Amino acid sequence: MDRTGFVAVRCTACAAHPALDDTLREAVRGSRGGILVHARCVLGEGCGGGFVVVQPCDDAQRATRPALRIGPVRTTADVAAVANWLRAGRLDPRDLPAHLIGLPAASVN
């Protein structure tokens, strides 16, 4: 899988790990074609916080694959995993810990 751009939408309505916002901001700045958007709860009120929805896209910000729901991002290790995943630019869900994408690793295509 080649490197790809993305739009990352961070839920701001619910509590999140304290390092999530700053770390996401840094990862997006260091990425190729990344955009960070802060929005009210992206999954419905009371989602539990710490969720990020990532939409892989091309250079014109057109969706190239389905969006991925990532989270909840609860620990420092989770924050680092998401940031490193964004920086790598492949946006392959199999490169994230299974608990962050809400699916068993074997179910991810």
Sequence and secondary structure as in RCSB ss.txt:
>XXXX:A:sequence
MDRTGFVAVRCTACAAHPALDDTLREAVRGSRGGILVHARCVLGEGCGGGFVVVQPCDDAQRATRPALRIGPVRT
TADVAAVANWLRAGRLDPRDLPAHLIGLPAASVN
>XXXX:A:secstr
    EEEEEEE SS   TTHHHHHHHHHHTSSSEEEEEES SSSTT  S  EEEEEE TT  B S  EEE    S
HHHHHHHHHHHHH    GGGS HHHHTS GGG  
